[in-house]
Amino acid sequence: MCSIHFLAYISFASTTTRSQVEQAAQTLLHLPILTTGLWGDGESSNVSLLKLATSSYEQSESKTSSCSLVIVPQANLISKVKQGGKSIQYHGQINKEKGDDLYDWFCECLKGQLLEVQFSDQCNNGKNAELPQWY
């Protein structure tokens, strides 16, 4: 089995809302950014993380996914280059407490969307599935 690992950096501006964070999580999962097959073989297709994770789950005998996602908070992505590339300003950054809250919310949104798809698939296949108590 081939494993796919995806690394994403995330940063929030001071004006970021929880609604925007939810949309960002949904976009990250649905954006067709992963190439299957060999690069340039003419037969490869682009798939989303969600499609790859769910297809891996459905095809696996052990019911484990071959797709992993690592989210890295990176505050300095929100910056502006000044003076012809000689300095950087970080005026648009979110404060640490709100940034922590939005990062946690982003991760919860990802987990929730993945869980909903898995739960829906199990119910559609006639299995009696229950959502975990923590959800």
C-alpha positions in Angstrom: 0.0 0.0 0.0 1.3 3.5 -0.9 1.1 6.1 1.8 0.5 9.8 1.0 1.6 12.4 3.6 0.6 16.0 3.3 2.0 18.9 5.2 0.0 22.2 5.4 1.1 25.4 7.1 -1.7 27.7 8.5 -1.7 31.2 9.7 -4.5 33.6 10.7 -4.8 37.4 10.1 -6.1 39.6 12.9 -9.5 39.8 11.0 -10.0 36.1 10.6 -13.4 34.8 11.7 -14.5 31.3 12.8 -16.6 31.1 9.7 -13.5 31.7 7.5 -11.7 29.0 9.4 -14.5 26.5 8.7 -14.3 27.4 5.0 -10.5 27.0 5.0 -10.8 23.6 6.5 -13.4 22.6 3.9 -11.3 24.0 1.1 -8.2 22.1 2.3 -10.1 18.8 2.3 -11.8 19.3 -1.0 -9.2 21.0 -3.2 -7.8 18.5 -5.8 -4.1 19.0 -5.1 -2.7 15.5 -4.9 -1.5 13.8 -8.0 -2.1 10.0 -8.3 0.3 7.9 -10.4 3.6 9.1 -11.7 4.2 12.7 -12.4 3.8 13.5 -16.1 2.6 10.0 -17.1 -0.5 11.5 -18.8 -2.8 9.2 -16.9 -2.6 10.7 -13.5 -5.5 12.5 -12.0 -5.7 15.1 -9.2 -7.6 14.2 -6.1 -8.5 15.9 -2.9 -7.3 14.8 0.5 -10.9 13.8 1.4 -11.3 11.7 -1.7 -8.0 10.0 -1.2 -8.6 9.3 2.5 -12.1 7.9 1.9 -11.0 5.8 -1.0 -8.1 4.5 1.0 -10.5 3.7 3.8 -12.9 1.9 1.5 -10.2 -0.2 -0.2 -8.2 -1.2 2.8 -8.9 -4.6 4.4 -7.7 -3.3 7.7 -9.8 -0.2 7.4 -6.9 2.1 8.0 -6.2 5.1 5.8 -3.0 5.5 3.7 -3.3 9.3 3.8 -2.1 11.5 6.6 -2.3 15.3 7.1 0.0 17.4 9.4 -1.1 20.9 10.1 1.6 23.3 11.3 0.7 26.7 12.8 3.0 29.3 11.3 2.3 32.8 12.5 4.9 34.5 10.3 3.0 33.7 7.1 1.0 36.8 7.8 3.6 39.5 6.9 4.3 42.3 4.5 7.7 42.8 2.8 8.9 46.4 3.0 11.7 48.6 1.8 12.5 46.6 -1.3 12.9 43.3 0.5 15.0 44.7 3.4 12.5 44.3 6.2 9.3 42.5 7.2 6.3 43.8 9.1 3.8 41.6 10.9 1.0 44.2 11.6 -1.8 41.9 10.4 -1.0 39.0 12.7 -3.5 37.7 15.1 -2.8 37.7 18.8 -1.5 34.5 20.3 -4.6 33.5 22.3 -7.0 34.1 19.4 -4.6 32.3 17.1 -4.5 29.3 19.4 -8.3 29.3 19.5 -8.7 29.5 15.7 -6.0 26.8 15.2 -7.9 24.5 17.5 -11.1 25.3 15.7 -9.5 24.6 12.4 -8.3 21.1 13.6 -11.8 20.4 15.0 -13.4 21.4 11.7 -11.1 19.0 9.8 -11.8 16.2 12.2 -15.6 16.9 12.1 -15.7 16.9 8.3 -13.7 13.7 8.1 -15.8 12.0 10.7 -19.1 13.0 9.1 -18.0 11.5 5.7 -16.8 8.3 7.4 -20.1 8.1 9.4 -22.2 8.8 6.4 -20.3 6.1 4.3 -20.8 3.5 7.1 -24.5 4.3 7.4 -25.0 4.2 3.6 -23.3 0.7 3.6 -25.9 -0.6 6.1 -23.6 -0.6 9.1 -24.9 0.6 12.4 -22.4 3.4 13.1 -22.3 5.7 16.1 -20.6 9.0 16.4 -18.0 9.1 19.2 -19.1 10.7 22.4 -16.5 13.5 22.0 -18.0 14.7 18.8 
